[in-house]
Amino acid sequence: MNIHEYQAKEILSTYGIPVPRNRVALTADQVERAAKMMGGHCVVKAQIYAGGRGKAGGVKLVHHPEQASDVAKELFGKRLVTKQTGPEGLKVRRILVEESVEIAREFYLSITLDRETSRYCLIASAEGGMDIEEVAQKAPDKIHVLTIDPFTGLRTYQARKIALALGLSGAVCEDCVDLILNTYKCCLEKDCSLIEINPLVVTRAGWLLAMDAKISFDDNAVYRHREYPDMMDYSQLDPLEITAGKYDLAYIKLTGNIGCMVNGAGLAMATLDVLKEFGGEPANFLDVGGGATREKVAEAFKIILQDCDVKAVFVNIFGGIMRCDVIAQGIIEAANEVHCPLPIVVRMDGSNVEDGKKLLLESGLNVQIGDNLGDGAQKIVAMLAKA
Amino acid sequence: MSILINKDSKILVQGITGKSGLFHTQQCRAYGSQIVAGVTPGKGGIHIEGIPVFNTVAEAVQYTGATISMIFVPPPGAADAILESCEAGLELAVCITEGIPVRDMVIARAVQAQSKTRLVGPNCPGIITPGQCKLGIMPGYIHTPGKVGVVSRSGTLTYEAVKQLTDIGLGQSTCVGIGGDPIIGMKYIDVLKMFNEDPGTEAVFMIGEIGGGAEEEAAYWIKENMKKPVAAFIAGSTAPPGKRMGHAGAIITGGKGKAQDKIRTLQECGVTVSTSPTRMGEAMAEALKK
């Protein structure tokens, strides 16, 4: 689960991590007033669930409140396209107005999970403000990585080693030690899968500041934090993805016209692959979960049909111990409820598979049965071509 | 022969009184697995379906001699269940539970790594040695005894692969679902090592997906060490970058984790890669001919 920069900064500041003075604004008028409070010179930052905002024109330095208001009017409601958003971009609904600071040095700092070691790791670099993947490619020696032992936690001397490696010394080095330790504390207590401060800066006046911050929460741990669901900005998500989330379905909108419903993430990906192989274009990724139930199948079917781009539906359920007749009933009910006229191909495997097929064929729907994965994909592509 | 489990495996089920715990206990027993005990804290002393239930894993081990645990405990208590099975000195813990917080798994995995207990999962379908023992949620009927070892990060895609193997007459020695979470116990290489040593396994089919670098790691290991033919399939060739495809791991980020790169690396390391999910069985047959 992602949150906005301003929310990440709010959380970090409760852990004693210094952030620039700022205000979140929902209107151009608020942006202007906030800019006035900052004394005119400030940074106007579009809040979206993606990075790369600077290069896309989503972050601007302004010099007086009217200019701030002009920039805000241009940004609000605009779909900002960055290299992380995809071509459709993300709508700007909130703007962060922040004091501008004179920067002496910039660093990169993050804590995330290292899958190889199954531990959290701290990554720091003196090349702040840049994409860390880019630094990793161009100058891997400038990246410092520390794997954190879960039994001892992150120790002060280790944090100091990192701060020194960044070239800091004296009081600001000790400030950085505190900042690193507090970031780790925040990561654990808030169940973060990523905290990224980029850039972390030292100002001309010699203070540390988290100039930009990104936090992602571990989806599996959201249940432990009652406040998280309210922090979600639904304007940043596809409406169908939101509906799918309510039913615990993993749905991702794609660009094609064949709606897909599959149980299991791996099989769902393989289904997209096989559709493409036979010349089809999937409209979505949808995983109803390994043990698909009748209710989930019905909801998933309705979600797929809400997408106007969908012209045909391919259902691939490897039920295993799930009963295919029950799944078939779920599909028929959902299709009848929304009066689905579209061609459907169902490939099912599992117990009572013959009963399931019979139910589907007698349902009056425009449905064919796929005997296996390849056969199903070929049939739906053919039905779509004829339609 | 087989790896990890066989007809003599004595299994206890943590979370046996839950809905899916009980359902799958019945399914496994119907397949022929020896389920000797259940563990649900607070319900010790009762019998469920004739299986004695204990309050702790240690007690269950003491009274029944169980050496393997199958875990169905819901996410808030699942990491604790893994820790408990490690402390009781079990040989193997297979955690089916999906959705365990990462922070809990960091600790559980670190403790488990220092114990004598092997861990498979979490968020996995489990393990099956066809005709002998089913320890998980996979459908038993698609499997058939034989000599191909199967290792996979996926659930239902593994069923698809196994069905294709069975359909062309290639039975399986043991199938291991290692799970789709970022933190798991046994990884590809740990399972490949066991297949390599197992006289009952003649070849291995490996199923991977986009994201991370586990498949590449396995590929290099195969090149250096594997004495038996390996075939593979990687799901997600057509997945767009930056979108998380269901599993926590299945995402292409910063140009890393692409299916094409994984396929190339596997091929360079001598693995026969099926380019289509419809030809997984054929790819295995082809690798066996080499």
HADDOCK unambig.tbl for C-alpha pairs under 7 A between the chains (distance, minus, plus):
assign (segid A and resid 115 and name CA) (segid B and resid 182 and name CA) 5.59 0.50 0.50
assign (segid A and resid 115 and name CA) (segid B and resid 183 and name CA) 6.11 0.50 0.50
assign (segid A and resid 118 and name CA) (segid B and resid 106 and name CA) 6.00 0.50 0.50
assign (segid A and resid 118 and name CA) (segid B and resid 183 and name CA) 5.48 0.50 0.50
assign (segid A and resid 119 and name CA) (segid B and resid 106 and name CA) 5.76 0.50 0.50
assign (segid A and resid 133 and name CA) (segid B and resid 254 and name CA) 6.37 0.50 0.50
assign (segid A and resid 150 and name CA) (segid B and resid 107 and name CA) 6.24 0.50 0.50
assign (segid A and resid 188 and name CA) (segid B and resid 103 and name CA) 6.87 0.50 0.50
assign (segid A and resid 191 and name CA) (segid B and resid 103 and name CA) 6.61 0.50 0.50
assign (segid A and resid 218 and name CA) (segid B and resid 101 and name CA) 6.87 0.50 0.50
assign (segid A and resid 218 and name CA) (segid B and resid 102 and name CA) 6.88 0.50 0.50
assign (segid A and resid 220 and name CA) (segid B and resid 99 and name CA) 5.01 0.50 0.50
assign (segid A and resid 220 and name CA) (segid B and resid 100 and name CA) 5.85 0.50 0.50
assign (segid A and resid 220 and name CA) (segid B and resid 101 and name CA) 4.77 0.50 0.50
assign (segid A and resid 221 and name CA) (segid B and resid 101 and name CA) 4.88 0.50 0.50
assign (segid A and resid 250 and name CA) (segid B and resid 246 and name CA) 5.71 0.50 0.50
assign (segid A and resid 263 and name CA) (segid B and resid 156 and name CA) 6.99 0.50 0.50
assign (segid A and resid 264 and name CA) (segid B and resid 155 and name CA) 6.43 0.50 0.50
assign (segid A and resid 264 and name CA) (segid B and resid 156 and name CA) 5.51 0.50 0.50
assign (segid A and resid 265 and name CA) (segid B and resid 245 and name CA) 6.46 0.50 0.50
assign (segid A and resid 265 and name CA) (segid B and resid 246 and name CA) 5.09 0.50 0.50
assign (segid A and resid 265 and name CA) (segid B and resid 247 and name CA) 6.22 0.50 0.50
assign (segid A and resid 266 and name CA) (segid B and resid 154 and name CA) 5.32 0.50 0.50
assign (segid A and resid 266 and name CA) (segid B and resid 156 and name CA) 6.97 0.50 0.50
assign (segid A and resid 266 and name CA) (segid B and resid 157 and name CA) 5.45 0.50 0.50
assign (segid A and resid 266 and name CA) (segid B and resid 209 and name CA) 6.85 0.50 0.50
assign (segid A and resid 266 and name CA) (segid B and resid 235 and name CA) 6.26 0.50 0.50
assign (segid A and resid 267 and name CA) (segid B and resid 156 and name CA) 5.85 0.50 0.50
assign (segid A and resid 267 and name CA) (segid B and resid 157 and name CA) 4.37 0.50 0.50
assign (segid A and resid 269 and name CA) (segid B and resid 235 and name CA) 5.68 0.50 0.50
assign (segid A and resid 269 and name CA) (segid B and resid 236 and name CA) 4.96 0.50 0.50
assign (segid A and resid 270 and name CA) (segid B and resid 235 and name CA) 5.00 0.50 0.50
assign (segid A and resid 270 and name CA) (segid B and resid 236 and name CA) 6.13 0.50 0.50
assign (segid A and resid 270 and name CA) (segid B and resid 277 and name CA) 5.98 0.50 0.50
assign (segid A and resid 272 and name CA) (segid B and resid 238 and name CA) 6.83 0.50 0.50
assign (segid A and resid 273 and name CA) (segid B and resid 236 and name CA) 6.45 0.50 0.50
assign (segid A and resid 273 and name CA) (segid B and resid 237 and name CA) 6.12 0.50 0.50
assign (segid A and resid 273 and name CA) (segid B and resid 238 and name CA) 5.56 0.50 0.50
assign (segid A and resid 274 and name CA) (segid B and resid 276 and name CA) 6.49 0.50 0.50
assign (segid A and resid 274 and name CA) (segid B and resid 277 and name CA) 6.57 0.50 0.50
assign (segid A and resid 287 and name CA) (segid B and resid 246 and name CA) 6.84 0.50 0.50
assign (segid A and resid 290 and name CA) (segid B and resid 155 and name CA) 6.90 0.50 0.50
assign (segid A and resid 290 and name CA) (segid B and resid 156 and name CA) 6.40 0.50 0.50
assign (segid A and resid 318 and name CA) (segid B and resid 156 and name CA) 6.26 0.50 0.50
assign (segid A and resid 320 and name CA) (segid B and resid 138 and name CA) 6.72 0.50 0.50
assign (segid A and resid 320 and name CA) (segid B and resid 139 and name CA) 4.64 0.50 0.50
assign (segid A and resid 321 and name CA) (segid B and resid 139 and name CA) 5.29 0.50 0.50
assign (segid A and resid 373 and name CA) (segid B and resid 278 and name CA) 6.28 0.50 0.50
assign (segid A and resid 374 and name CA) (segid B and resid 278 and name CA) 5.61 0.50 0.50
